[in-house]
Amino acid sequence: MKFNLSEVNELIKERRTIYPEQYNNRQVHKEQIEIILNNARWAPTHGNTQPWRFKIFSDNARKYLGEFLAKTYINKTPKEQQKETTISKLINRPKMASVVIAVCMKRQVEEKIPEIEEIEAVACAIQNMYLTCTAYGLGGFWSTPKIIYTEEMNNFLNLKKKDKCLGLFYIGYPKIEWPKGHRKPIEYSTEWIIQ
C-alpha cells in the first residue's frame, strides 16, 4: 500500500465544520495557509483548467470584508426581510477567524469545459483545504451566504462577469473540543448495479 490507509480514513472521517464563533485568538501562520492552498490546487480538474482562485483576507482586511458583506446584505435585502443576527454574523465572523479566504472560480475563456465541472473542481479544492486544516487541528468553515453570488461581490473581489465566488472559507484554532460526527450507513446511499 502506498499510504497508510487507516490514517487517511481517520483524516477524512475527522473533518468537521467548526464555526468562527468557536475559534480562539491564536493566529494561524502564513506558512500553514500556504500549505493549505498548495494542497487545494491538487484537486481534480477536467482539462487541467485549474479554475480555483484564492483571495486571502487577514489582519485589518477581515474587518473590511465584514463591513462589505453587511453593507451588501443590507442593500440587497428588503428591509422587512433583514435579520439583525445575519448582519451581526456578516460583520463579526471575519474578525473571529485568523484568515478568511474567498474561494473563487475563474471561468475558462473558451468555455470548452462545462461550468458545472469548473464549480466541481473548486469544490474539490475546498475539500482539500478542509482535510489539510483537519490534519493541522485547525477549524474550517465553508460559508456560502447568498450575497457571494452577486455582481457586487464579483466587483469587490475584482472578478470578471463569468467568474464566481463559491464561498468564504474561515480558518482558526478551535477553542472547543473537536466535534464528533456521524453519517448514515453506506447502504442508505448505495445501489449496486449488476448484470
DABEL-V836646 format. One record per pair of residues at least 12 apart in sequence whose ideal C-beta (glycine too) atoms are under 7 Angstrom apart, sorted by the first residue. I is the first residue (numbers start at 1). J is the second residue. Records with the same first field share a line. If there is no record, write none. Layout:
I: J ; J
This chain:
11: 131 ; 134 ; 135
12: 131
14: 134
15: 130 ; 131 ; 134
16: 178 ; 179 ; 181
17: 141
18: 139 ; 140 ; 141 ; 174 ; 179
19: 141
20: 93 ; 96 ; 97 ; 141 ; 170 ; 172
21: 96
22: 139 ; 174 ; 175 ; 176
23: 96 ; 97 ; 139 ; 172 ; 173 ; 174 ; 175
24: 173 ; 175
26: 173
27: 98
28: 98 ; 99 ; 138 ; 171 ; 172 ; 173
32: 136
33: 56 ; 99
35: 132
36: 129 ; 132 ; 133
37: 54
39: 128 ; 132
40: 52 ; 125 ; 128 ; 129
41: 125
42: 128
43: 121 ; 124 ; 125 ; 128
44: 121 ; 124
45: 121
46: 113 ; 117 ; 121
47: 112 ; 113
49: 108 ; 113 ; 118
51: 105 ; 106 ; 108 ; 118 ; 121 ; 122
52: 103 ; 105 ; 121 ; 122 ; 125
53: 104 ; 106
54: 101 ; 103
55: 101 ; 102 ; 104 ; 157
56: 99 ; 101
57: 94 ; 99 ; 100
58: 99
62: 94 ; 95 ; 97 ; 100
63: 94 ; 95
65: 94 ; 100
66: 90 ; 91 ; 92 ; 93 ; 94 ; 95
67: 91
68: 156
69: 90 ; 147
70: 87 ; 90 ; 91
72: 147 ; 150 ; 152 ; 153
73: 86 ; 87 ; 90 ; 147
74: 87
76: 147 ; 150
90: 145
93: 170
96: 172
97: 170 ; 171 ; 172
98: 171 ; 172
99: 171
100: 168 ; 170
101: 169
102: 157 ; 165 ; 168
103: 122 ; 125 ; 126 ; 166 ; 167 ; 169
104: 157 ; 159 ; 163 ; 164 ; 165 ; 166
105: 118 ; 119 ; 122 ; 163 ; 164 ; 166
106: 163
107: 162 ; 163
119: 166
122: 166
126: 142 ; 167 ; 169
129: 169
133: 171
138: 171 ; 172 ; 173
139: 171 ; 172 ; 173 ; 174
140: 169 ; 170 ; 171
141: 170
142: 167 ; 169
143: 167 ; 168 ; 170
144: 167
148: 165 ; 167 ; 168
149: 164
153: 165
